C-alpha cells in the first residue's frame, strides 16, 4: 500500500503539468475564437454596420447578424455619441427580433434588457426614457410581462411620472388582459391635460420642417392620438368605468373635430381592442 501511495505521489507533478498544458490550450483556443469575432471593415461606420446586420437578418444569416449586433453593442453604442441611426432604442429592438430565432442572441439581449429594467427602476425622466426602450425591446421579444413588471417598479419609485408614462405601456397590459393593473395608474386629471397638449401641438405644424409638417405626418399623429386614447378608453370600459370612458371619448371627439378620425376610440367603447401596430 505504501508503494502504491508513493507511486501516486510521484506521478502527481506529471498530472499537474498535463493540466497546465490543457489550460494553455484552452486559453489559446479562446484567444483564437476572440480574434475571429466580427470586426467592421476599415471605413465602415457604426450606422453602416447596423444596416449590414439588419440586412443579414432579412436574408436569414442569423449568426453573422448576431456577431455584428454584438460588436455594435460592445464597442460602438457607448462611443457613438448620438450618431444618427445608432441608439439603444434602435439597436436593441432590432437585435431582439433576431433573438427570437437565434438562441445565442437571446441570452445577450435578455441581459441587456434586464439592465434597462434596472435603470428604469431608478425613476426620473431618464428612467422614463429607458422604459420606452425596454418596451420596444419587449415588443420584439413578445414579452409583455417584462414591460408590465418593469413599469410597476418604475411607478413605485416615481408615481407622478407613472401617471403619464403608463400611456405608452398600455399595449403590454392589454396584451396580458391585465386591465385592473393598468387602471390603477389611469387618472382623468392626468389624461386630459396630456392629450390637450398633444392636440395643441398637432394644430401648430407650420414650424415643423419637411415631412413633419406635411399632411401625411398630421394624419399619422392624429391616428396615434386616436389609438392611445382608445387604449385608455378600453381599459376604463374593461374595469367598469364606462361613464368615465364615454366622457373621455366625447370630450376628445369634440376637441379633435369631425375631420379627424376617432374610429378606434368609438370602437373601444364597445370593448373592441385597438389594432396592434407593433411587429
C-alpha positions as CSV (number, residue, x, y, z in Angstrom):
1,X,0.0,0.0,0.0
2,X,2.8,2.3,0.9
3,X,4.4,1.6,-2.5
4,X,1.1,2.5,-4.4
5,X,0.8,5.7,-2.4
6,X,4.4,6.6,-3.2
7,X,3.9,5.9,-6.9
8,X,0.7,8.0,-6.9
9,X,2.5,10.9,-5.1
10,X,5.4,10.7,-7.6
11,X,3.1,10.9,-10.5
12,X,1.2,13.9,-9.2
13,X,3.6,16.5,-10.7
14,X,3.1,14.9,-14.1
15,X,-0.7,15.3,-13.8
16,X,-0.2,18.9,-12.7
17,X,2.0,19.6,-15.8
18,X,-0.6,17.9,-18.0
19,X,-3.4,20.0,-16.6
20,X,-1.4,23.2,-17.2
21,X,-0.9,22.2,-20.8
22,X,-4.7,21.6,-21.2
23,X,-5.3,25.1,-19.6
24,X,-2.9,26.7,-22.1
25,X,-4.6,25.0,-25.0
26,X,-8.0,26.2,-23.8
27,X,-6.6,29.7,-23.4
28,X,-5.2,29.7,-26.9
29,X,-8.4,28.5,-28.3
30,X,-10.3,31.3,-26.5
31,X,-7.9,33.8,-28.0
32,X,-8.3,32.4,-31.4
33,X,-12.1,32.5,-31.1
34,X,-12.0,36.1,-29.9
35,X,-9.7,37.0,-32.8
36,X,-12.2,35.5,-35.2
37,X,-15.1,37.6,-33.9
38,X,-16.6,40.0,-36.4
39,X,-14.8,43.3,-36.9
40,X,-16.0,46.1,-39.2
41,X,-14.0,46.7,-42.4
42,X,-11.9,49.8,-42.5
43,X,-14.0,52.9,-43.0
44,X,-17.4,51.3,-42.1
45,X,-19.4,53.5,-39.7
46,X,-21.5,52.0,-36.9
47,X,-24.6,53.0,-38.7
48,X,-23.4,51.1,-41.8
49,X,-22.6,48.1,-39.6
50,X,-26.2,48.3,-38.2
51,X,-27.5,48.3,-41.7
52,X,-25.4,45.3,-42.6
53,X,-26.7,43.4,-39.5
54,X,-30.3,44.2,-40.5
55,X,-29.6,43.0,-44.0
56,X,-28.2,39.8,-42.6
57,X,-31.4,39.3,-40.6
58,X,-33.6,39.9,-43.7
59,X,-31.6,37.2,-45.5
60,X,-31.8,34.9,-42.5
61,X,-28.0,35.0,-42.0
62,X,-28.5,34.7,-38.2
63,X,-25.1,34.0,-36.9
64,X,-23.3,36.8,-38.9
65,X,-26.1,39.2,-37.9
66,X,-25.6,38.3,-34.2
67,X,-21.9,38.9,-34.5
68,X,-22.5,42.4,-35.9
69,X,-25.1,43.3,-33.2
70,X,-22.7,42.0,-30.5
71,X,-19.9,44.2,-31.8
72,X,-22.2,47.2,-32.1
73,X,-23.4,46.7,-28.5
74,X,-20.0,46.0,-27.0
75,X,-17.9,48.6,-28.9
76,X,-19.9,51.2,-30.8
77,X,-23.0,52.0,-28.8
78,X,-21.3,53.8,-26.0
79,X,-18.9,55.6,-28.4
80,X,-21.4,56.7,-31.0
81,X,-22.2,59.9,-29.0
82,X,-25.7,60.1,-30.5
83,X,-24.6,59.2,-34.1
84,X,-27.8,59.3,-36.2
85,X,-29.0,55.8,-36.8
86,X,-27.4,54.2,-33.8
87,X,-29.1,54.5,-30.5
88,X,-30.1,51.8,-27.9
89,X,-33.7,52.4,-28.9
90,X,-32.9,51.3,-32.5
91,X,-30.2,48.7,-31.9
92,X,-31.7,46.6,-29.1
93,X,-35.2,46.1,-30.6
94,X,-33.6,45.0,-33.9
95,X,-31.3,42.6,-32.1
96,X,-34.3,41.3,-30.1
97,X,-36.1,40.4,-33.3
98,X,-33.1,38.3,-34.2
99,X,-33.1,36.7,-30.8
100,X,-36.5,35.1,-31.3
101,X,-34.9,32.9,-34.0
102,X,-31.3,32.7,-32.7
103,X,-30.8,31.4,-29.1
104,X,-27.2,32.7,-28.7
105,X,-28.6,36.2,-29.3
106,X,-31.5,35.7,-26.8
107,X,-29.2,35.3,-23.8
108,X,-27.4,38.6,-24.6
109,X,-30.5,40.6,-25.4
110,X,-32.3,39.5,-22.3
111,X,-29.2,40.5,-20.2
112,X,-29.2,43.9,-21.9
113,X,-33.0,44.2,-21.4
114,X,-32.6,43.4,-17.7
115,X,-30.0,46.2,-17.4
116,X,-32.6,48.6,-18.9
117,X,-35.1,47.4,-16.3
118,X,-32.7,48.2,-13.5
119,X,-32.1,51.7,-14.9
120,X,-35.9,52.3,-15.3
121,X,-36.5,51.2,-11.7
122,X,-34.5,54.3,-10.6
123,X,-37.3,56.5,-11.8
124,X,-36.9,60.1,-13.1
125,X,-37.1,61.3,-16.6
126,X,-34.1,59.2,-17.6
127,X,-35.9,56.1,-16.2
128,X,-39.0,57.0,-18.2
129,X,-36.9,57.3,-21.4
130,X,-35.3,53.9,-20.7
131,X,-38.7,52.4,-20.0
132,X,-39.7,53.3,-23.6
133,X,-36.7,51.5,-25.0
134,X,-37.4,48.5,-22.8
135,X,-40.9,48.4,-24.0
136,X,-39.7,48.3,-27.6
137,X,-37.3,45.5,-26.9
138,X,-40.1,43.5,-25.2
139,X,-42.3,44.0,-28.2
140,X,-39.7,42.4,-30.3
141,X,-39.2,39.6,-27.7
142,X,-43.0,39.3,-27.4
143,X,-42.6,39.6,-23.6
144,X,-45.3,41.9,-22.4
145,X,-45.0,40.6,-18.8
146,X,-41.5,42.1,-18.6
147,X,-42.8,45.5,-19.6
148,X,-45.6,45.4,-17.1
149,X,-43.3,44.3,-14.3
150,X,-40.7,46.9,-15.1
151,X,-43.3,49.6,-15.2
152,X,-44.6,48.6,-11.8
153,X,-41.2,49.1,-10.3
154,X,-40.8,52.4,-12.1
155,X,-44.3,53.5,-10.8
156,X,-43.4,52.5,-7.2
157,X,-40.2,54.7,-7.5
158,X,-41.8,57.7,-9.3
159,X,-45.6,57.6,-9.1
160,X,-46.2,61.1,-10.5
161,X,-44.3,60.4,-13.7
162,X,-46.0,57.0,-13.9
163,X,-49.4,58.8,-14.4
164,X,-48.4,59.7,-17.9
165,X,-45.7,57.1,-18.6
166,X,-48.4,54.4,-18.4
167,X,-50.0,55.7,-21.7
168,X,-47.2,54.2,-23.7
169,X,-47.1,51.0,-21.7
170,X,-50.8,50.1,-22.2
171,X,-50.2,47.8,-25.2
172,X,-48.4,45.4,-22.7
173,X,-51.2,45.5,-20.2
174,X,-53.8,44.9,-22.9
175,X,-51.8,42.0,-24.4
176,X,-51.9,40.4,-21.0
177,X,-55.5,41.3,-20.5
178,X,-54.3,42.8,-17.2
179,X,-56.8,45.7,-17.2
180,X,-57.1,46.0,-13.5
181,X,-53.4,46.7,-13.1
182,X,-53.4,49.2,-15.9
183,X,-56.5,51.0,-14.5
184,X,-54.8,51.7,-11.2
185,X,-52.5,54.1,-12.9
186,X,-55.1,55.9,-15.1
187,X,-56.3,59.3,-13.7
188,X,-58.5,61.6,-15.7
189,X,-56.7,64.5,-14.1
190,X,-53.5,63.4,-15.9
191,X,-55.1,62.0,-19.2
192,X,-56.9,65.2,-20.2
193,X,-54.1,67.8,-19.9
194,X,-51.6,65.4,-21.5
195,X,-53.7,64.9,-24.7
196,X,-54.8,68.5,-24.8
197,X,-51.2,69.5,-25.1
198,X,-50.7,66.8,-27.8
199,X,-53.6,68.1,-29.8
200,X,-52.4,71.7,-29.5
201,X,-49.1,70.7,-31.0
202,X,-50.9,68.9,-33.9
203,X,-52.7,72.2,-34.7
204,X,-49.4,74.1,-35.0
205,X,-47.4,72.2,-37.7
206,X,-46.2,75.1,-39.7
207,X,-42.9,75.4,-37.8
208,X,-42.0,71.8,-38.5
209,X,-39.6,71.1,-41.3
210,X,-40.2,68.8,-44.3
211,X,-42.5,65.8,-43.9
212,X,-43.1,66.6,-40.2
213,X,-45.3,69.5,-41.2
214,X,-47.0,67.6,-44.1
215,X,-50.5,66.2,-44.3
216,X,-49.1,62.7,-44.1
217,X,-47.4,63.4,-40.8
218,X,-50.5,65.1,-39.5
219,X,-52.7,62.1,-40.3
220,X,-50.2,59.8,-38.6
221,X,-50.2,62.0,-35.4
222,X,-54.0,62.0,-35.5
223,X,-54.2,58.2,-35.7
224,X,-51.6,57.9,-32.9
225,X,-53.7,60.1,-30.7
226,X,-56.9,58.1,-31.6
227,X,-55.1,54.8,-30.8
228,X,-53.7,56.0,-27.5
229,X,-57.0,57.4,-26.3
230,X,-58.7,54.2,-27.5
231,X,-56.4,52.1,-25.3
232,X,-57.2,54.3,-22.3
233,X,-61.0,54.1,-23.0
234,X,-60.7,50.3,-23.4
235,X,-59.1,49.9,-20.0
236,X,-61.7,52.1,-18.4
237,X,-64.5,50.0,-20.1
238,X,-63.0,46.7,-19.1
239,X,-62.8,47.8,-15.4
240,X,-66.3,49.1,-15.0
241,X,-65.6,52.8,-15.6
242,X,-67.9,53.0,-18.7
243,X,-69.2,56.5,-17.8
244,X,-65.7,57.9,-17.5
245,X,-64.7,56.3,-20.8
246,X,-67.6,57.8,-22.6
247,X,-67.0,61.3,-21.2
248,X,-63.3,61.0,-22.2
249,X,-64.1,59.9,-25.8
250,X,-66.9,62.5,-26.2
251,X,-64.5,65.3,-25.0
252,X,-61.7,64.4,-27.4
253,X,-64.0,63.7,-30.3
254,X,-65.3,67.3,-29.9
255,X,-61.8,68.6,-29.4
256,X,-60.4,66.9,-32.5
257,X,-63.3,67.9,-34.7
258,X,-65.3,65.9,-37.3
259,X,-62.4,66.0,-39.8
260,X,-60.2,63.8,-37.6
261,X,-61.0,60.0,-37.4
262,X,-61.8,58.8,-33.9
263,X,-62.8,55.4,-35.1
264,X,-60.7,53.4,-32.6
265,X,-62.0,55.4,-29.7
266,X,-65.6,54.7,-30.6
267,X,-64.7,51.0,-31.1
268,X,-63.1,50.9,-27.7
269,X,-66.3,52.0,-26.0
270,X,-67.8,48.7,-27.3
271,X,-64.9,46.7,-25.7
272,X,-63.1,46.2,-29.1
273,X,-59.3,46.1,-28.7
274,X,-57.4,48.6,-30.9
275,X,-55.1,47.1,-33.6
276,X,-51.6,46.0,-32.6
277,X,-49.2,48.1,-34.6
278,X,-46.0,46.6,-33.3
279,X,-44.4,43.7,-35.3
